[in-house]
Amino acid sequence: MNRIIFFVLTLLFTQELLAQQLPLFSQYRENYIAINPAMVSTEYLLYEQNLSFGASYRTQWREFEGAPETQFIRGEYLYEGGSFSLLSGGYLMNDQTGPTGLTGIYGRIGGILTDDPYYGGISIGLTLGAVQYRVDVRELRLRDDNDILAGDSKTQVYPDVGVGIYYYKRLSGGGFLDDDYVYAGVSIPQAMGINLEFQDELGAFDVERSRHFYAQAGIFHVLEGESYLELSSWAKFVEGAPVNVNMNFRYQTNANIWVGVGGSTAGTAHVETGVQLGENAGFDNTVRIGYSFDYTFSSFGPSVGTTHEVSVAYSLFTN
């Protein structure tokens, strides 16, 4: 989907820009707050660590000048209490694609309806924030110099809201799936669809911000020690574009490392690896470092090449 905005910007001949503004992620469980504000962190589900921090850097389609780059920082705190547990936190995200970019800062608030959040529940989450959109006009290719407003760059700031609902449950009763987690959720991370108009006395152009609809589902199959298998999926829909479904399979061993493979209906293949240092390394807290590599098999035009993503996370138990 980010491919759309990249080629439109490269081949621009009109005054109207229509494309997706939300960045993609390969290790999407590491960026769950941006995907669904009601999601509960992996650190809590697997280790009951209720305070976590994370950061990631993604560089996409490296064979092209001005290719997308995304930086992401998050923090989350889960307060356990009674029949209602509080979800809080926030994130900062910066995304740049050629002459266009956005920087957003969000706070997150939500709650889990359950007697014990470790064993499952239904959560509802909300993100509130502001996003700065910017366009460097000097980098746009124009039909005529007067087709668009002149100047070095244009910026506008708008409020933003995201909403989500999420269900998860730790299975019991014995058998192959005993102590496993299943989860599913739906979200609208960008609920306020607006039209951004940049103009001056020489001209104007629009950037339309469309609503995005996401769905998530997966299962953690717990093995001996701290090893587990995870099958996860992330479906994305925006009006005017095909539905995109990403599937990922991850296996973590007792030797502090994990490996994963996956792909999407957009023709992208994905591999990842990482190391986790926690109880299995003699630590009370958990440190996780991951790397992923994507390759896009384009069915039209030139190959867009490779994508790289690095993530780090730190979590601890505070209750």
Residue pairs with C-beta under 8 A, 6 or more apart in sequence:
1 20
1 22
1 24
1 236
1 238
1 241
1 244
1 266
2 20
2 23
2 24
2 60
2 68
2 97
3 61
3 266
3 304
4 19
4 20
4 241
5 17
5 19
5 20
5 21
5 97
5 100
6 61
6 64
6 66
6 67
6 68
6 97
6 98
6 304
7 301
8 17
8 18
8 19
9 17
9 66
9 97
9 98
9 99
9 100
9 140
10 66
10 98
10 141
11 141
12 140
12 141
12 142
13 143
15 147
15 148
15 203
15 204
15 205
15 206
16 205
16 206
16 208
17 100
17 205
17 206
17 207
17 208
18 208
18 210
18 240
19 207
20 210
20 212
20 238
20 241
21 95
21 102
21 133
21 190
21 207
21 209
22 189
22 190
22 212
23 58
23 68
23 70
23 93
23 95
24 58
24 60
25 31
25 34
25 35
25 56
25 58
25 70
25 72
25 309
26 58
26 262
26 270
26 272
26 292
26 294
26 307
26 309
27 56
27 272
27 290
27 292
27 309
27 311
28 35
28 232
28 234
28 246
28 248
29 42
29 230
29 232
30 54
30 56
30 290
30 311
30 313
31 54
31 56
31 72
31 74
31 91
32 39
32 41
32 42
33 39
33 74
33 76
33 89
33 90
33 91
33 106
33 108
33 127
34 72
34 74
34 91
34 93
34 106
34 162
34 189
35 187
35 189
35 214
35 216
35 234
36 125
36 164
36 166
36 185
36 186
36 187
36 189
36 214
36 216
37 87
37 108
37 110
37 125
37 126
37 127
37 162
37 163
37 164
37 187
37 189
38 87
38 110
38 123
38 124
38 125
38 164
38 165
38 166
38 185
38 187
39 123
39 125
39 164
39 166
39 183
39 185
39 216
40 78
40 87
40 112
40 117
40 123
40 166
40 168
40 183
41 49
41 52
41 76
41 78
41 315
42 220
43 49
43 52
43 286
43 313
43 315
44 50
44 52
44 78
44 117
44 118
45 168
45 170
45 181
45 183
45 220
46 181
46 220
46 222
46 226
46 228
47 278
47 279
47 286
47 315
47 317
48 118
48 317
49 285
49 286
49 315
49 316
49 317
50 77
50 78
50 79
50 80
50 317
50 318
50 319
51 76
51 77
51 78
51 315
51 316
51 317
51 318
52 75
52 76
52 313
52 314
52 315
52 316
53 74
53 75
53 76
53 313
53 314
53 315
54 72
54 73
54 74
54 75
54 311
54 312
54 313
54 314
55 71
55 72
55 73
55 74
55 311
55 312
55 313
56 70
56 71
56 72
56 309
56 310
56 311
56 312
57 69
57 70
57 71
57 72
57 309
57 310
57 311
58 68
58 69
58 70
58 71
58 72
58 307
58 308
58 309
58 310
59 67
59 68
59 69
59 307
59 308
59 309
60 67
60 68
60 69
60 70
60 294
60 307
61 67
61 68
61 296
61 304
61 305
61 306
61 307
62 305
62 306
62 307
62 308
63 303
63 304
63 305
63 306
64 304
64 305
66 97
66 98
66 99
66 139
67 97
67 98
68 95
68 96
68 97
69 95
69 96
69 97
70 93
70 94
70 95
70 96
71 93
71 94
71 95
72 91
72 92
72 93
72 94
73 91
73 92
73 93
74 89
74 90
74 91
74 92
75 89
75 90
75 91
76 87
76 88
76 89
76 108
77 88
77 89
77 318
78 85
78 86
78 87
78 88
78 112
78 117
79 85
79 86
79 88
80 116
80 117
80 118
80 319
82 115
83 113
83 114
83 115
84 111
84 112
84 113
85 111
85 112
85 114
85 117
85 121
86 109
86 110
86 111
87 108
87 109
87 110
87 111
87 112
87 123
87 125
88 108
88 109
88 110
89 107
89 108
90 105
90 106
90 107
90 108
90 127
90 129
91 105
91 106
91 108
92 103
92 104
92 105
92 106
93 102
93 103
93 104
93 105
93 106
94 101
94 102
94 103
94 104
95 101
95 102
95 103
98 139
99 135
99 136
99 137
99 138
99 139
99 140
100 133
100 134
100 135
100 136
100 207
101 133
101 134
102 131
102 132
102 133
102 134
103 131
103 132
103 134
104 129
104 130
104 131
104 132
104 160
105 129
105 130
106 127
106 128
106 129
106 160
106 162
107 127
107 128
107 129
108 125
108 126
108 127
109 125
109 126
109 128
110 123
110 124
110 125
110 126
110 164
111 123
111 124
112 121
112 122
112 123
113 121
113 122
113 123
113 124
114 120
114 121
114 122
118 170
119 169
119 170
120 167
120 168
120 169
120 170
120 181
121 167
121 168
121 169
122 165
122 166
122 167
123 165
123 166
123 167
123 168
124 164
124 165
124 166
125 163
125 164
125 165
125 166
126 161
126 162
126 163
126 164
127 160
127 161
127 162
127 163
127 189
128 159
128 160
128 161
129 159
129 160
130 157
130 158
130 159
130 160
131 157
131 158
131 159
131 160
132 155
132 156
132 157
133 155
133 156
133 157
133 158
133 196
133 207
134 153
134 154
134 155
134 156
135 153
135 154
135 155
135 198
135 207
136 152
136 153
137 148
137 149
137 150
137 151
137 152
137 153
137 154
138 152
138 153
140 148
142 148
146 202
146 203
147 203
148 202
148 203
148 204
148 205
149 198
149 199
149 200
149 202
149 203
149 204
149 205
150 200
150 202
151 200
154 198
156 196
156 198
158 192
158 194
158 196
158 209
159 192
160 190
160 191
160 192
161 191
161 192
162 187
162 188
162 189
162 190
162 191
163 187
163 188
163 191
164 185
164 186
164 187
164 188
164 189
164 214
165 185
165 186
165 187
166 183
166 184
166 185
166 216
167 183
167 184
167 185
168 181
168 182
168 183
168 184
169 181
169 182
169 183
170 179
170 180
170 181
171 177
171 178
171 179
171 180
171 181
171 182
172 178
172 179
177 221
179 222
180 219
180 220
180 221
180 222
181 219
181 220
181 222
182 218
182 219
183 216
183 217
183 218
183 219
184 215
184 216
184 217
184 218
185 215
185 216
185 217
186 213
186 214
186 215
186 216
187 213
187 214
187 215
187 216
188 211
188 212
188 213
188 214
189 212
189 214
190 209
190 211
190 212
191 211
192 209
193 208
193 209
193 210
193 211
194 209
195 206
195 207
195 208
195 209
196 206
196 207
196 208
196 209
197 204
197 205
197 206
198 204
198 205
198 206
198 207
199 205
210 238
210 239
210 240
211 238
211 239
212 236
212 237
212 238
213 236
213 237
213 238
214 234
214 235
214 236
214 237
215 233
215 234
215 235
216 232
216 233
216 234
216 235
217 232
217 233
218 230
218 231
218 232
218 233
219 230
219 231
220 228
220 229
220 230
221 228
221 229
221 230
221 231
222 228
223 229
224 254
225 254
225 280
226 252
226 254
226 276
226 278
226 279
226 280
227 251
227 252
227 253
227 254
228 251
228 252
229 249
229 250
229 251
230 248
230 249
230 250
230 251
230 252
231 247
231 248
231 249
232 247
232 248
232 250
233 245
233 246
233 247
233 248
234 245
234 246
234 248
235 243
235 244
235 245
235 246
236 243
236 244
236 245
236 246
237 243
237 244
242 265
242 266
243 265
244 264
244 265
244 266
245 264
245 265
246 262
246 263
246 264
246 265
246 268
246 270
247 262
247 263
247 264
248 260
248 261
248 262
248 270
248 272
249 260
249 261
249 262
250 258
250 259
250 260
250 272
251 258
251 259
251 260
252 258
252 276
254 280
256 275
256 276
256 277
256 280
256 281
257 273
257 274
257 275
257 276
258 272
258 273
258 274
258 275
258 276
258 290
259 271
259 272
259 273
260 270
260 271
260 272
260 273
260 292
261 269
261 270
261 271
261 272
262 269
262 270
262 271
262 272
263 269
263 270
264 270
266 296
267 296
267 297
267 298
267 299
268 294
268 295
268 296
268 297
268 307
269 294
269 295
269 297
270 292
270 293
270 294
271 292
271 293
272 290
272 291
272 292
272 293
273 290
273 291
274 288
274 289
274 290
274 291
274 311
275 288
275 289
276 286
276 287
276 288
276 289
277 283
277 286
277 287
277 288
278 285
278 286
278 287
279 286
284 316
284 317
285 314
285 315
285 316
285 317
286 313
286 314
286 315
286 316
287 312
287 313
287 314
288 311
288 312
288 313
288 314
288 315
289 310
289 311
289 312
289 313
290 310
290 311
290 312
291 308
291 309
291 310
291 311
292 308
292 309
292 311
293 306
293 307
293 308
294 306
294 307
294 308
294 309
295 305
295 306
295 307
296 303
296 304
296 305
296 307
297 303
298 304
